[in-house]
Amino acid sequence: MSSLEAKIDRQKLPRHIAIIMDGNGRWAQEKGQDRLYGHFHGVESVRDIVEGCAEMGIEYLTLYAFSTENWDRPSKEVNGLMELLVDTIRNEVETLNRNNIKLYVIGDMNMLPDYARQELNEALEMTSHNSGLNLVIALSYSSRWELVNAVKSIANDVKQGKIDPAAINQDTLQQYLCTSELPDPELMIRTSGEYRISNFLLYQLAYAELYFTNVRWPDFRKENLYEAILDYQQRERRFGKTSTQVIDAPL
């Protein structure tokens, strides 16, 4: 156990960590390589962080892998990413099962090529019985897309008389989101020095602690994860209350 890991309070771990895996392309360009080289090496970071979360007992890990806006990138990069996605899933399913990790996907699966969607569906089925870490891949996802879809679905159910408009509340909207089965993240990490959320879990991150690091995603490892968790554990989570209210609240 590293010195950083030893400092972590296992009783105060975030239940759900979300990560914007940023910097693959810049990491590659800094090394004189094309962007796909960075994405390829970013897979190793995914393996390491998934393993680190599983070892600590984190319940949910959501990784922002590909946004709906990423479809506008050069076709060579998009096609390469899809092939990398399929190869990675095919190669990692056995490891996921061995480590009792259950895979989820959130996003517009209809935008994926047929071969990628088929590979994903097979992986989801093959890991569906696992009960350890829940690994959530945000793929062809954007929060605005998710919220628009949720509003459309609610409007349709109101039209059909399934919902009373006067009864709609926060819980109603939450039930129509891609993450309806998941708790909201308590900690959101973004790598590569950008200070924005980039259309990621806008509703779900309302009370998350945000952690930004200059480390490019291909260089992000367990020690960097431990640093983020230690930073999280030093913060006071008030949810709109005062410090006194939080301290005096019954356990």
Buried (B, 14 or more C-beta within 10 A) or exposed (E): EEEBBEEBEEEEBBBBBBBBBBBBBBBBEEEEBBBBBBBBBBBEBBEBBBBBBBEBEBBBBBBBBBBBEBEEBEEEBBEBBBBBBBEBBEEBBEEBBEBEBBBBBBBBBEBBBEEBBEBBEEBBEBBEEBEBBBBBBBBBBBBEBBBEBBEEBBEEBBEEEEBEEEEEEEEBBBEBBBBEEBEBBBBBBBBBEBEEBBBBBBBBBEEBBBBBBEBBBBBBBBBBBBBBBBBBBEEEEEEEEEEEEEEEEEE
